[in-house]
């Protein structure tokens, strides 16, 4: 569009600054505040069958209110891979494991049991010695695809397996019996996490698992500076000294002396 000016001169209509196409495109390219906000932090841990993490979850929820905790069960074969691929921040593992690139702390030992088909002769005992089962056929749990599948094979009468008591109770396959086993190697549960991790949130969880109290000086949450309380105002007001009262009588010279301590003078 052309505009006329006095004297017959013309010039092109220039759009206003706020209508410039360049400004419009620039405003479209500015990311919104919502996209710049990071996703909320979540602490994730995995655990193998037989581990009961309920008590640690309850303690976490009591102490750490702003960071949710997520947990999931993993197979024994994936107990370390969840740490390698970042699926979990920590993992409760069944030892021994390959410790390269990991920090691992042992937590507790597991009681071994022997699992047999229902009606087996070990059913009449509360505890069985491994040497008394020398004539039995033992199955390989790993070759059968894990403890649950192995217990199902045991239920068919194909043989016996040795498992941690917590695992046998967890799957509780029908038509099987489990009895305490002595003389067998024990397994151990540990907590593993990447060795290059220096996250205070992970350290907080490790302290909870190891039984540290909320006031422990080794807990990151306890090391934060607490706000100093302001002194309470003195409601009694300024102290007022009582005026001294003039003494009416002369002091008694015998006051404060033991009986008979005064020297007797001549009368």
C-alpha positions as CSV (number, residue, x, y, z in Angstrom):
1,X,0.0,0.0,0.0
2,X,1.2,3.5,-0.9
3,X,0.7,6.5,1.3
4,X,0.5,10.1,0.0
5,X,2.5,13.0,1.5
6,X,2.3,16.7,0.8
7,X,4.1,17.6,-2.3
8,X,3.1,14.5,-4.2
9,X,5.6,12.2,-2.7
10,X,4.8,8.6,-1.9
11,X,6.4,5.9,0.2
12,X,5.7,2.3,0.9
13,X,3.8,1.3,4.1
14,X,6.2,-0.3,6.5
15,X,4.6,-2.6,9.1
16,X,4.9,-1.8,12.7
17,X,7.6,-3.3,14.9
18,X,5.2,-5.5,16.7
19,X,3.9,-6.9,13.4
20,X,7.2,-7.9,12.0
21,X,7.3,-11.4,10.6
22,X,10.8,-11.9,12.1
23,X,9.6,-11.0,15.6
24,X,6.7,-13.4,15.1
25,X,8.9,-16.3,14.1
26,X,11.3,-15.5,17.0
27,X,8.4,-15.7,19.5
28,X,7.4,-19.0,18.2
29,X,10.9,-20.4,18.6
30,X,11.1,-19.5,22.3
31,X,10.6,-22.7,24.4
32,X,7.8,-22.6,27.0
33,X,8.6,-22.8,30.6
34,X,6.8,-26.2,30.9
35,X,9.3,-27.8,28.5
36,X,12.3,-26.5,30.4
37,X,11.2,-28.0,33.7
38,X,12.9,-31.3,34.5
39,X,10.9,-34.4,35.4
40,X,10.6,-35.0,39.1
41,X,13.2,-37.2,40.7
42,X,12.2,-40.8,41.4
43,X,14.5,-43.4,43.1
44,X,14.1,-46.9,41.6
45,X,15.4,-50.2,43.0
46,X,15.1,-53.8,42.0
47,X,15.1,-56.9,44.2
48,X,15.4,-60.6,43.6
49,X,12.8,-63.2,44.7
50,X,12.8,-63.8,48.5
51,X,13.7,-60.2,49.5
52,X,11.0,-58.3,51.3
53,X,11.7,-54.6,51.0
54,X,8.5,-53.4,52.8
55,X,10.3,-52.2,56.0
56,X,12.8,-50.1,54.0
57,X,10.0,-48.6,51.8
58,X,8.1,-47.6,55.0
59,X,11.1,-45.9,56.5
60,X,11.8,-44.0,53.3
61,X,8.3,-42.7,53.1
62,X,8.5,-41.5,56.7
63,X,11.8,-39.7,56.2
64,X,11.9,-38.5,52.6
65,X,8.6,-36.9,51.6
66,X,9.5,-35.2,48.3
67,X,11.1,-38.1,46.4
68,X,8.9,-41.1,45.5
69,X,10.3,-44.6,45.7
70,X,9.6,-47.3,43.0
71,X,10.5,-51.0,43.3
72,X,10.2,-54.0,41.1
73,X,11.3,-57.7,41.2
74,X,14.0,-58.9,38.9
75,X,15.2,-62.4,38.0
76,X,18.6,-63.6,39.3
77,X,20.0,-63.3,35.8
78,X,18.9,-59.7,35.5
79,X,19.9,-58.5,39.0
80,X,22.9,-56.6,37.6
81,X,21.7,-55.7,34.1
82,X,19.1,-53.4,35.6
83,X,22.0,-51.4,37.0
84,X,24.0,-51.4,33.7
85,X,21.1,-50.1,31.6
86,X,19.9,-47.6,34.1
87,X,16.5,-49.2,34.8
88,X,17.3,-49.2,38.6
89,X,19.5,-47.0,40.8
90,X,20.1,-49.8,43.2
91,X,19.5,-53.6,43.3
92,X,19.1,-56.1,46.1
93,X,21.2,-59.0,44.7
94,X,21.9,-62.6,45.7
95,X,25.6,-63.0,46.2
96,X,28.1,-63.8,44.8
97,X,28.0,-61.4,41.8
98,X,30.5,-59.8,39.5
99,X,31.5,-56.6,41.3
100,X,33.4,-54.7,38.6
101,X,32.0,-51.2,38.4
102,X,29.8,-51.7,41.3
103,X,29.7,-51.1,45.1
104,X,28.3,-54.1,46.9
105,X,27.5,-54.4,50.7
106,X,26.4,-57.7,52.2
107,X,23.3,-57.5,54.3
108,X,22.2,-60.9,55.6
109,X,22.5,-64.7,55.1
110,X,19.6,-66.9,53.9
111,X,18.6,-70.2,55.4
112,X,18.8,-73.1,52.8
113,X,16.0,-75.6,52.5
114,X,15.5,-78.8,50.4
115,X,12.4,-78.9,48.4
116,X,10.8,-82.3,47.7
117,X,7.6,-83.6,46.3
118,X,4.6,-84.0,48.6
119,X,4.7,-87.3,50.5
120,X,8.5,-87.6,50.4
121,X,10.1,-89.1,53.5
122,X,11.7,-85.8,54.5
123,X,8.1,-84.6,55.3
124,X,8.3,-86.2,58.7
125,X,11.4,-84.2,59.8
126,X,11.7,-80.5,60.6
127,X,15.4,-80.5,59.6
128,X,17.5,-82.6,57.3
129,X,21.2,-83.0,56.9
130,X,22.7,-82.8,53.4
131,X,24.7,-86.0,54.0
132,X,21.5,-88.0,54.6
133,X,20.4,-87.1,51.1
134,X,23.4,-88.6,49.3
135,X,21.2,-91.1,47.4
136,X,18.7,-88.4,46.1
137,X,18.7,-86.8,42.7
138,X,19.2,-83.1,42.8
139,X,18.1,-80.8,39.9
140,X,19.9,-77.7,38.6
141,X,17.7,-74.7,39.3
142,X,19.4,-72.5,36.6
143,X,19.0,-75.2,33.9
144,X,15.3,-75.5,34.6
145,X,14.6,-71.8,34.1
146,X,14.6,-70.5,37.6
147,X,13.3,-71.5,41.1
148,X,9.6,-71.4,40.2
149,X,9.9,-73.7,37.2
150,X,12.3,-76.0,39.2
151,X,9.8,-76.4,42.0
152,X,7.1,-77.4,39.5
153,X,9.5,-80.1,38.2
154,X,10.0,-81.2,41.8
155,X,6.3,-81.5,42.3
156,X,6.2,-84.0,39.4
157,X,8.6,-86.3,41.4
158,X,11.7,-85.8,39.1
159,X,14.0,-84.9,42.0
160,X,14.9,-82.4,44.7
161,X,16.3,-78.9,44.7
162,X,18.1,-76.7,47.2
163,X,16.8,-73.1,47.5
164,X,16.8,-70.3,50.1
165,X,13.9,-70.6,52.4
166,X,12.6,-67.1,51.4
167,X,12.5,-68.2,47.8
168,X,10.6,-71.4,48.5
169,X,8.1,-69.5,50.6
170,X,7.7,-66.8,47.9
171,X,6.7,-69.2,45.1
172,X,5.0,-71.8,47.4
173,X,4.4,-74.3,44.6
174,X,1.6,-76.8,45.2
175,X,2.4,-80.4,46.0
176,X,5.9,-79.6,47.3
177,X,7.4,-79.6,50.9
178,X,10.4,-77.7,52.1
179,X,12.6,-78.6,55.1
180,X,15.5,-76.8,56.7
181,X,18.8,-78.1,55.4
182,X,22.1,-78.3,57.4
183,X,25.5,-78.8,55.9
184,X,24.7,-76.9,52.7
185,X,26.4,-73.7,51.6
186,X,24.4,-70.6,52.5
187,X,23.5,-67.8,50.2
188,X,23.7,-64.1,51.0
189,X,21.7,-61.0,50.1
190,X,23.5,-57.7,49.3
191,X,22.8,-54.3,48.0
192,X,24.6,-53.1,44.8
193,X,24.8,-49.8,43.0
194,X,27.1,-48.2,40.4
195,X,30.5,-47.3,41.9
196,X,30.6,-43.9,40.1
197,X,27.4,-42.7,41.7
198,X,27.7,-39.9,44.2
199,X,24.1,-39.1,44.6
200,X,23.0,-38.1,48.1
201,X,19.6,-39.6,47.5
202,X,21.2,-43.0,47.0
203,X,23.3,-42.5,50.1
204,X,20.2,-41.8,52.0
205,X,18.6,-45.0,50.9
206,X,21.7,-47.0,51.7
207,X,21.7,-45.6,55.2
208,X,18.1,-46.6,55.8
209,X,18.9,-50.2,54.6
210,X,21.9,-50.3,56.9
211,X,19.7,-49.3,59.9
212,X,20.9,-45.8,60.5
213,X,18.5,-43.5,62.3
214,X,17.2,-40.3,61.0
215,X,19.4,-38.3,63.3
216,X,22.6,-40.2,62.3
217,X,25.5,-37.9,61.4
218,X,26.2,-40.1,58.4
219,X,22.8,-39.5,56.8
220,X,22.8,-36.7,54.2
221,X,19.4,-35.5,55.4
222,X,20.8,-35.0,58.9
223,X,23.8,-32.9,57.7
224,X,21.6,-30.1,56.3
225,X,21.8,-27.0,58.4
226,X,18.8,-26.5,60.6
227,X,17.3,-23.0,60.9
228,X,18.3,-21.4,64.2
229,X,15.5,-20.6,66.5
230,X,15.0,-17.0,67.6
231,X,15.3,-16.5,71.3
232,X,12.1,-16.2,73.1
233,X,11.2,-12.7,74.4
234,X,11.7,-12.1,78.2
235,X,8.1,-11.5,79.4
236,X,9.3,-10.8,83.0
237,X,10.5,-7.3,82.1
238,X,13.6,-5.6,83.4
239,X,14.8,-6.7,86.8
240,X,14.0,-4.3,89.6
241,X,16.3,-4.2,92.6
242,X,14.6,-4.1,96.0
243,X,15.6,-1.1,98.2
244,X,17.7,-1.9,101.1
245,X,15.9,-1.7,104.5
246,X,17.7,0.1,107.3
247,X,18.7,-2.2,110.1
248,X,16.8,-1.4,113.3
249,X,18.9,-3.4,115.8
250,X,22.6,-3.8,116.4
251,X,24.1,-7.1,115.0
252,X,24.3,-10.0,117.4
253,X,28.0,-10.8,118.0
254,X,27.1,-14.4,118.9
255,X,25.3,-15.1,115.6
256,X,27.0,-17.8,113.6
257,X,29.2,-19.1,116.4
258,X,29.1,-22.6,117.7
259,X,27.7,-23.1,121.2
260,X,30.4,-22.4,123.8
261,X,32.8,-20.7,121.4
262,X,32.4,-17.3,123.0
263,X,35.1,-16.5,125.5
264,X,33.9,-15.8,129.0
265,X,35.1,-12.6,130.4
266,X,35.4,-11.4,134.0
267,X,32.2,-10.4,135.6
